[in-house]
Amino acid sequence: MPEDEAPKSAYEIILERLQKKDREDGVEERLLTAKQKDRIAELRRVYEAKLAEREILHQSSRRTAPDLETLERLEQEYQRDRERIASERDRKLDEARKD
């Protein structure tokens, strides 16, 4: 059986559909330059470190929480910080892809 007639995985089928939809919607496919790839990799490392640091600080704070109310407040702060960091990371990744 020729390779182009081999059964496709669900992933491959979905990928083809998305690519077809992008073409129909006029979305241009742009390949990233080496500089962009390096910048994206660096941003991912930096933000993984920020998230890990925040996790460590959160775990430390949890251990010393005097009551349930404080623990709940710490959890909310932690979730907000994670969302803020992830949002900032995503924004900078988008900028790096456009440069």
VENMO-V96635 format. One record per residue. PSI is psi in whole degrees, 0 to 359 (999 if undefined). OMEGA is omega as a letter, one per 40 degrees, with the letter a starting at -180 (* if undefined). Layout:
BEGIN
psi=PSI omega=OMEGA
psi=PSI omega=OMEGA
END
This chain:
BEGIN
psi=124 omega=i
psi=152 omega=a
psi=324 omega=a
psi=349 omega=i
psi=1 omega=i
psi=149 omega=i
psi=143 omega=a
psi=148 omega=i
psi=163 omega=i
psi=322 omega=i
psi=314 omega=a
psi=320 omega=i
psi=314 omega=i
psi=317 omega=i
psi=316 omega=i
psi=318 omega=i
psi=316 omega=i
psi=319 omega=i
psi=320 omega=i
psi=316 omega=i
psi=318 omega=i
psi=315 omega=i
psi=317 omega=i
psi=327 omega=a
psi=359 omega=i
psi=21 omega=i
psi=128 omega=a
psi=137 omega=i
psi=122 omega=i
psi=132 omega=i
psi=145 omega=i
psi=144 omega=i
psi=167 omega=i
psi=322 omega=i
psi=317 omega=i
psi=317 omega=i
psi=317 omega=i
psi=317 omega=i
psi=318 omega=i
psi=316 omega=i
psi=318 omega=i
psi=316 omega=i
psi=319 omega=i
psi=317 omega=i
psi=315 omega=a
psi=314 omega=a
psi=332 omega=i
psi=319 omega=i
psi=319 omega=i
psi=317 omega=i
psi=320 omega=i
psi=318 omega=i
psi=316 omega=a
psi=323 omega=i
psi=316 omega=i
psi=314 omega=i
psi=321 omega=i
psi=314 omega=i
psi=320 omega=i
psi=316 omega=i
psi=322 omega=a
psi=321 omega=a
psi=332 omega=a
psi=5 omega=a
psi=126 omega=a
psi=336 omega=a
psi=174 omega=a
psi=323 omega=i
psi=316 omega=i
psi=319 omega=i
psi=317 omega=i
psi=318 omega=i
psi=318 omega=i
psi=320 omega=i
psi=317 omega=i
psi=316 omega=i
psi=318 omega=a
psi=314 omega=i
psi=318 omega=i
psi=316 omega=i
psi=318 omega=i
psi=317 omega=i
psi=319 omega=i
psi=315 omega=a
psi=316 omega=i
psi=320 omega=i
psi=316 omega=i
psi=317 omega=i
psi=312 omega=a
psi=320 omega=i
psi=315 omega=a
psi=327 omega=i
psi=318 omega=i
psi=318 omega=i
psi=318 omega=a
psi=325 omega=i
psi=331 omega=a
psi=336 omega=a
psi=999 omega=*
END
